[in-house]
């Protein structure tokens, strides 16, 4: 069975950095995208960034220039480097695998506060 395990969340000051990591275990069939979503209190879940198996990347306008996504197909991992963090980035961040079937991690809390 497929499982996604996230790590790297925590509390950081505005302007700080965090690196979120996600490791997928189990066999995932076919072509699939890996990415990160987030959900802030009172808001719906939104895409932060995603990367295809061929290396195409997409970033939300709100994080473009501050976030870098990377993927290792061999290790089945996806990382999200976040810099210049703002209080508005505070949310639960979810790792996702999306293809013929979708899989979601449990989420990791990112809090940006002084």
HELIX and SHEET records of a PDB file:
HELIX    1   1 UNK A   87  UNK A   89  5                                   3    
SHEET    1   A 4 UNK A   3  UNK A   7  0                                        
SHEET    2   A 4 UNK A  18  UNK A  25 -1                                        
SHEET    3   A 4 UNK A  77  UNK A  82 -1                                        
SHEET    4   A 4 UNK A  67  UNK A  72 -1                                        
SHEET    1   B 6 UNK A  10  UNK A  12  0                                        
SHEET    2   B 6 UNK A 108  UNK A 112  1                                        
SHEET    3   B 6 UNK A  91  UNK A  98 -1                                        
SHEET    4   B 6 UNK A  33  UNK A  39 -1                                        
SHEET    5   B 6 UNK A  46  UNK A  51 -1                                        
SHEET    6   B 6 UNK A  57  UNK A  59 -1                                        
SHEET    1   C 4 UNK A  10  UNK A  12  0                                        
SHEET    2   C 4 UNK A 108  UNK A 112  1                                        
SHEET    3   C 4 UNK A  91  UNK A  98 -1                                        
SHEET    4   C 4 UNK A 102  UNK A 104 -1                                        
END                                                                             
